[in-house]
Amino acid sequence: MPDAGPGHDGDGGQRRPEDHADSAGVAHPAGHGTARPVREYHKSRGDRAGDAIFSLLARAGIGPAHLLTTRGRRTGRPRTTPVILVVHDQQRWLVAPYGAVPWVLNARAAGQVRLRRGRDRRDYTLRQLPAAQAGSILQHYLRIAPATRPYFQASKDSPVGDFIAEADRHPVFELIPISEASAGDSAKPSRP
């Protein structure tokens, strides 16, 4: 789908101002030090090429990327984008390093997503974490996905408090397998 520009959400709808990440040059939310300039996300040709490469690798099960599929909140059509998860023990978190981009809005509206990596496909429900819980996940994410650093005011070496302070601009979702979400249900991960 061709990019309709920064004022459109990729699902046919107009984006609201509150859907955008804070613009560059804002004072540091924790109130100390000078603010690091933060880039606002606009999908470029390079981003699209990178997404295509990550998508191919995820389909093959190579590398850290997964394919995230959401239902368009207005169209109902499936929307797929490559993502990198934070995984610790058996828990998985989905991080939105670019703010409330279309997949975030679609995932919030649907309440569930599908992740694919290689032949493995699983459906999950989502729970958005409060800022206090999201801080340590964001800090870890910045270390495993260094290409997203320009979109954060906190650096990879910043204390967790700095990540908590900007967690409202970078939603973090706990991924709960559908079979766990429907406790006692005999549902299994779907494999279309």
Phi, psi and omega in degrees: 000128180294148180289127182271004179104170186292344180272001181244153188261006179079356177239022176090356184250160177280136177278143177271154179304325181288350177280343183276149173290157178302147182281168184296153173085010180284145179301149182300129186297333181282349174085008178233148180074175178272151182287136172279133178298139181244131178281143173267138186281125171224122184291122181255176176298322178298320177297317179296320178295316178298318177299320180296319179293313179299323179296316178299315179296318179296319178298327179275350181079023182253136176084185186275350187283148171238156173263122179261126177243127176239164173266131177302129185292339178254320184269333185079359180280147178292137177236127185238137179213146177283142179221161174243127182268156167261124182236130176218122187054238180261000182270147178228141177230144178252125184248139177254085186292341183258011179091204184278067177283171186308319182296328179294312180297319179293318181295318177299317182293318183279328182079359177207159182218168173239136175244139179229136172212114187064229179272352182279123176232131180220144177259143182225149164266163184242149170223115180286131182279144172292159185307319182299325179275332183285335185306309182292329178292316178298319179299315178294319180301318181298331179282328182266346180231070186297339180294343181269357184306321181297346182266001179244144172281324178287146177264172182298337181261004180291154176291160181305326181303325178293325178287323177299320182296333180248014181296335179293339179267349182228081183303142176237131181242131170281134179262122181245115180306139182305321181297328176282322183297328179257064185315130180084347179283149181269019180294142177244158177305136183284148178221082182292000000 
